[in-house]
């Protein structure tokens, strides 16, 4: 007969009371070990598997970066489609591409923890700027500015210079990256 040992086997209890299911001999029945209070249930051991073969944080980071790359690719593709639709004066296609772009920017925002705070700021400014003008009314300059910000300031990890440059590009195209309480765009107090 084998005796079941636990992590507390070497500790003796001065109390004469027995735990529920404990026998008078001091040997725990086999069902006692599996019903003991632990934070994690026992799992069958897989031969040859690493102890932490489950999803690791490194895998989650890699998956997040892959998702980010896909979102960036989609956002750039949609910005190009928007730019082409505006150039050909196809307002219906501009509206569709613009709304899809806005959804893509939301997905990029969900990936912001992977990149720097400055990168997240650029995404946030793009979201604000594209929400203030109906895509059917986008000018060629607006569409080009949105594409250039995505292409030049979101592909690499952004820094403070990218934040300033993207703000300048958007504002030159009359897309304001800040809004007041009424939802109307406003620049840094400069009037034109």
C-alpha positions as CSV (number, residue, x, y, z in Angstrom):
1,X,0.0,0.0,0.0
2,X,1.4,3.4,-1.0
3,X,0.9,6.5,1.1
4,X,-0.2,9.7,-0.6
5,X,2.0,12.6,0.2
6,X,1.2,16.3,-0.3
7,X,3.1,19.5,-0.1
8,X,2.1,19.7,3.6
9,X,3.2,16.1,4.5
10,X,6.0,17.3,6.8
11,X,3.8,19.6,8.8
12,X,2.1,18.1,11.9
13,X,-1.1,19.6,13.3
14,X,-1.4,20.0,17.1
15,X,-5.2,19.9,16.7
16,X,-6.8,16.5,17.5
17,X,-9.5,17.1,15.0
18,X,-9.4,15.4,11.7
19,X,-10.2,16.9,8.3
20,X,-13.3,15.7,6.5
21,X,-12.6,12.4,4.9
22,X,-9.4,11.7,6.9
23,X,-9.1,8.2,8.4
24,X,-8.1,7.5,11.9
25,X,-4.8,6.0,10.8
26,X,-3.6,9.3,9.4
27,X,-3.6,8.0,5.9
28,X,-5.8,10.0,3.6
29,X,-8.1,8.1,1.4
30,X,-7.3,8.3,-2.3
31,X,-10.3,10.6,-2.9
32,X,-9.1,13.0,-0.3
33,X,-6.1,14.1,-2.4
34,X,-8.2,15.0,-5.4
35,X,-10.8,16.9,-3.4
36,X,-8.3,18.9,-1.4
37,X,-8.6,22.7,-1.6
38,X,-6.2,23.9,-4.3
39,X,-6.3,26.7,-6.7
40,X,-5.8,24.5,-9.8
41,X,-7.4,21.1,-10.5
42,X,-5.1,18.2,-11.2
43,X,-4.5,17.7,-14.9
44,X,-3.3,14.5,-16.6
45,X,0.3,14.8,-17.4
46,X,1.3,14.7,-21.0
47,X,4.4,12.8,-21.7
48,X,7.1,15.0,-23.4
49,X,5.1,18.2,-23.0
50,X,6.7,21.2,-21.4
51,X,5.1,22.3,-18.1
52,X,3.9,25.5,-19.6
53,X,3.0,24.2,-23.1
54,X,-0.2,26.3,-23.0
55,X,-0.4,29.7,-24.6
56,X,2.4,31.8,-23.3
57,X,2.6,35.6,-23.1
58,X,5.2,35.5,-26.0
59,X,2.6,33.7,-28.2
60,X,0.0,36.4,-27.3
61,X,2.5,39.1,-28.2
62,X,3.3,37.5,-31.6
63,X,-0.5,37.1,-32.3
64,X,-1.0,40.7,-31.4
65,X,1.7,41.9,-33.7
66,X,0.3,39.8,-36.5
67,X,-3.2,41.3,-35.9
68,X,-1.6,44.8,-35.9
69,X,0.2,44.1,-39.2
70,X,-3.1,42.9,-40.7
71,X,-5.0,46.0,-39.4
72,X,-2.3,48.3,-40.7
73,X,-2.4,46.6,-44.2
74,X,-6.1,46.9,-44.3
75,X,-6.1,50.5,-43.2
76,X,-3.6,51.5,-45.8
77,X,-5.5,49.6,-48.5
78,X,-8.8,51.3,-47.5
79,X,-7.1,54.7,-47.5
80,X,-5.8,54.1,-51.0
81,X,-9.3,53.0,-52.1
82,X,-10.8,56.2,-50.5
83,X,-8.2,58.3,-52.3
84,X,-9.0,56.7,-55.6
85,X,-12.8,57.1,-55.1
86,X,-12.3,60.8,-54.2
87,X,-10.1,61.3,-57.3
88,X,-12.8,59.7,-59.6
89,X,-15.6,61.5,-57.7
90,X,-17.3,58.2,-56.8
91,X,-19.1,59.3,-53.7
92,X,-20.6,56.0,-53.0
93,X,-17.3,54.2,-53.1
94,X,-15.7,57.0,-51.0
95,X,-18.4,56.5,-48.3
96,X,-18.0,52.7,-48.3
97,X,-14.2,52.9,-48.2
98,X,-14.3,55.6,-45.5
99,X,-16.6,53.7,-43.2
100,X,-14.5,50.6,-43.6
101,X,-11.4,52.7,-42.9
102,X,-13.1,54.0,-39.7
103,X,-13.7,50.4,-38.6
104,X,-10.1,49.6,-39.4
105,X,-8.9,52.5,-37.3
106,X,-11.0,51.1,-34.4
107,X,-9.2,47.8,-34.8
108,X,-5.9,49.6,-34.8
109,X,-6.9,51.3,-31.6
110,X,-7.5,47.9,-30.0
111,X,-3.9,47.1,-30.8
112,X,-2.5,50.2,-29.1
113,X,-0.9,48.4,-26.2
114,X,1.6,46.8,-28.6
115,X,2.9,50.2,-29.7
116,X,4.0,53.4,-28.1
117,X,1.7,56.1,-26.6
118,X,2.7,58.4,-29.5
119,X,1.6,55.7,-32.0
120,X,-1.8,55.5,-30.1
121,X,-2.1,59.3,-30.3
122,X,-1.7,59.3,-34.1
123,X,-4.4,56.6,-34.4
124,X,-6.6,58.6,-32.1
125,X,-6.1,61.8,-34.1
126,X,-6.9,59.9,-37.3
127,X,-10.1,58.6,-35.7
128,X,-11.2,62.1,-34.7
129,X,-10.2,63.7,-38.0
130,X,-12.1,61.1,-40.1
131,X,-15.2,61.3,-38.0
132,X,-15.7,65.1,-38.5
133,X,-16.3,65.1,-42.3
134,X,-18.7,62.9,-44.3
135,X,-16.6,60.8,-46.6
136,X,-18.8,61.8,-49.5
137,X,-17.4,65.3,-49.0
138,X,-13.8,64.4,-48.7
139,X,-11.4,66.3,-50.9
140,X,-8.4,64.9,-52.6
141,X,-6.2,66.7,-50.1
142,X,-8.1,65.1,-47.2
143,X,-7.8,61.6,-48.6
144,X,-4.1,62.0,-49.4
145,X,-3.4,63.3,-45.9
146,X,-5.1,60.3,-44.3
147,X,-3.2,57.9,-46.5
148,X,0.1,59.6,-45.8
149,X,-0.4,59.5,-42.1
150,X,-1.2,55.8,-42.1
151,X,1.6,55.1,-44.5
152,X,4.3,57.3,-43.0
153,X,3.5,57.6,-39.3
154,X,1.9,54.3,-38.4
155,X,4.0,51.7,-40.2
156,X,7.1,52.3,-38.0
157,X,6.7,52.8,-34.2
158,X,5.7,56.5,-33.9
159,X,7.4,59.1,-31.8
160,X,6.6,62.7,-30.9
161,X,7.8,63.9,-34.3
162,X,5.3,61.6,-35.9
163,X,2.5,63.1,-33.8
164,X,3.5,66.6,-34.8
165,X,3.9,65.7,-38.5
166,X,0.6,63.8,-38.7
167,X,-1.2,66.7,-37.0
168,X,0.3,69.1,-39.5
169,X,-0.7,66.9,-42.5
170,X,-4.3,66.5,-41.3
171,X,-4.7,70.2,-40.4
172,X,-3.3,71.4,-43.8
173,X,-6.0,69.2,-45.4
174,X,-8.6,70.8,-43.2
175,X,-9.0,67.7,-41.1
176,X,-8.7,68.8,-37.5
177,X,-7.4,66.2,-35.1
178,X,-9.0,67.8,-32.1
179,X,-12.6,68.4,-31.4
180,X,-14.5,70.6,-28.9
181,X,-17.5,69.5,-26.9
182,X,-19.9,70.0,-29.7
183,X,-18.0,67.6,-31.9
184,X,-16.9,70.3,-34.3
185,X,-13.2,70.3,-35.2
186,X,-10.9,73.0,-33.9
187,X,-7.3,73.6,-34.5
188,X,-4.9,74.8,-31.9
189,X,-6.7,78.1,-31.7
190,X,-5.3,79.4,-35.0
191,X,-8.0,80.9,-37.3
192,X,-7.6,80.9,-41.0
